[in-house]
């Protein structure tokens, strides 16, 4: 539970930092479009007063407190001016504070669907809150109306096949509903 709290804190600090720098913009319908996640169910959703949204999904039979792997989606409205490197850099810095053995690797950066994105891998050999290793891949997408992250986390070192599967899944994550993005399904 503490690792989830620490990660939520890191994301909240990142969302708050970039939201406080943003200028006002019109409310839009831009959102993350996820590929299918067979066997996963939502376990937590929240939107704060600034419109920052978090949604968490785990495999059937697992909970928000007791999970082995999780998908987390975060939306930070009015943060579309922040680059993927800057936004994910805040999360990377928070991860390093939370875990003394933290490692980070920038996997890929560029454009997908006409939007800047970056993919960052973070690991912690022993999460202080759980005593277990933790690995996460975070895809950050700079939208026209906000910044969006989707992350896949494991509470153990994932098998190579899992890494290949979920990196491929993250490649398919995109935006829908505004600007050049397709209509949401």
N, C-alpha and C positions, 0 to 999 in steps of 0.2 A: 504494500500500500504506500509506503514512503517513497518508493521509486516513482510511482504514478504521481504522487503529490509533487515531487521534485520536478518531474518532467512538465506537469501542468503549470507549476510555478515558472519554470523557464519559458514556456510558451506564453503564459500570461504576461510576463515581463516583456517579452518580445512584442506581443500584440499591443500592449499598452505603450511601449516606447515608440513604435511606428505610428500608431493611431494618434498619439499626441502631437506628432510632427505633421500630420496630414491637414490639408485644407478641406473645407467642406465640399462635398459633391452630392449630386443627386442620388437618391437611393435607386439602385438598379436590381436586376434579377440575375446578375452574374453568379454562377455557382460551379462547384466542382462536379464533374461527371465521372463516377467510378465505374470501372468494369465490374462484371458480376463477381460476387464473393460467395460462392456456394458454401453453405454450412455456417455462415457467420450471421450473427444477430446483433442489433443495437443494444448496448448496455448503459449508455450515458449520453445525454444531450443537454447542452446549456447554451444560452445566449445571454451575454452580460448587457449592462446598460448602454455600452458604446456600440453594441451590435456585433461584438466578437463572438463567434460561434465555435463550439467544439462538439464533435460527435465521435463516439467510440464504439467499435464493433469487435466482438470476440467469437471464436468458434462455439457452436452449440455445446451446452454443458459447462461453459466457463462463465465467470462473472467479472465485473469491473474490478473486483478485489483479488480474485483468484483466477489468473489467466496465464497461459504459456505463450500465446501470441495475440497481437492486437493490431487493429487498423484504427488510426485516429485521423480525423479530418478537422482542420481549423480554417476559419475564414476571418480575415481582418479587413473590414470595410474601410474605405478611404485610405488605403495604404498601397494603392497601385503605383505610386511614384517610387516605392522602395525596390531596389534591385534584389534579385534572388541571393546574390553573394552577401549583401548587407543584412537581409532579413535572416537568412539561415546562419549567418555569422553570429548573430545575437543568441540564437539557440545553441550553437556550438560553444560559445563562451559560457553560457549557463550550465551546459553539460559538464564542462571542465571544472567548474566550481563545485558541482554536485558529486563528482566522482574523481578521486585523485589519480586513478589509473586510466582515465578517459583517453581514447584514441579517436581521431577523426580523419576521414578521407573524402575529398571532393571527387565524386565519381564522374559526373558529367555536367556540363553547362552549355547552354545554347538557346535555341528557339524551337518550340513545338507549337503547331497551330497558330503561328504568328505571335506567340507570347514568349518572353524570356522565362527560362526555368533553370533550376540547378537541382542536382541530386547529391545529397550528403549522407555518408555513412558514419554513424557514431557507435562506439562500443565502450563498455565499462566491464572490466574483468570481474569485479565484485561490487555490485550495487550495495552501498551501505545500508539501505533500507530492507533489502531482501536477502543479502548474503549470496545472491546468485549473479551470474553474468547477465548482461543486457546488451542487446544489439538492436539498432534501429536504422532504417533508411528513410530519409525525409526528402520528398520531392516538393520543392517550392515553386509556385507559378505566380509571376507578376501579372495580374489581371489589369483591365482598364479601370475597374472600380475598387479593387482591393487586392490583397495578397492572400494566397491560398496555399496551405500545406496539407500533404497527405503523407502519413508515415506508417511504416510496417515495423513492428517491434517484436522481438523474441526475448524470452527470459532464459534462454540457453543459447549456446552457439548453434546456429542453424546449419543443417546439412547443405551441401553444395546444391543439390536439386531444389531445395527450398529457396535458396538465394537466387538461382536462375529463374525459378517460377515467379517470385515476387518482384524481382527487378523488371521482368517482362510485364508483369501486371502494372507496376508503377509507370512504365513507358506508355501504357494505354490511358492513364489518368489524364484528363484534360478539363477545359472549361467549357461551359455552355451558357447560352442565354443572353449574351450582349456582344456588341462590337462585331468582330469578325468570327466570333465563336458560333457554332451551330446552335439551333434551338435545342432546349433540354428535352430529353425523352421522358 
